[in-house]
Amino acid sequence: MTTPHAEAGTPPAEPFHWEPEHEEFRGVVRKLTASRAPLACAPSPKSDDPRERELWRSWAEEVGLPGLVVPERHGGAGFTRLEMAIAAEELGRSVVGGPLFSSAVLATEALLALEQDETAAAVLPSLAAGESVAALAVLEESRRWRPEDVATAVSGNGDRLSGDKQMVVGAADADHLVVAAQEDAGVSLFLVETDAAGVEIAPCEVLDPSRPIASVRLREAPARRV
């Protein structure tokens, strides 16, 4: 029998094997969130609230959430997306916000796809340790995810970006932005520091404060190709 995946030319996802260690990991994360993350607490490593700073540090030090899927050679735990899914379920269960999705999932996964690059390899240990936070900036005015809809332009010697990004999850609390920009050869990813000249970040009003988003304005912002 031909599956829908096969008809579309896409191989079916590999089945995962549920082990006792997965339930043990779930229990550890659940205990941590129950004791340190009351409902509606949204940890941010750049917040002025010391409780939020301590909460994010505890994720890194006790269960390694920031670097859960980062290979050990880059300072991470070297786990799989299954453990990350378990962690996300448990944090969602306690309505915990913070940079898990924006940094440990979106930005980190983008960098891991290019981990052989020196820039990506240099920033991954800091992200894995919870010392810094990143956000992935792709979407623009068209609100579409096609490569041809990326209008952010590269200038200078390939080290400056100009463009406007929308609905960037976690941008206001990030130290780094992983930005999609258009070059002659196609779309590339660049690393931009949020405190650099030419970078403006404007938080947006959202219904869910545990998942903050922002608009990002880049005007000749210094950038490193990933």
Secondary structure by P-SEA (a helix, b strand, c coil): cccccccccccccccccccaaaaaaaaaaaaaaaacccccbbbbcccccaaaaaaaaaaaccccccccccccccccccccaaaaaaaaaaaaaacccccccccccaaaaaaaaacccaaaaaaaaaaaaccbbbbbbccccccccccccccccccccccbbbbccccccccccccccbbbbbccccbbbbbbbcccccbbbbbbbcccccbbbbbbbbcccccccc
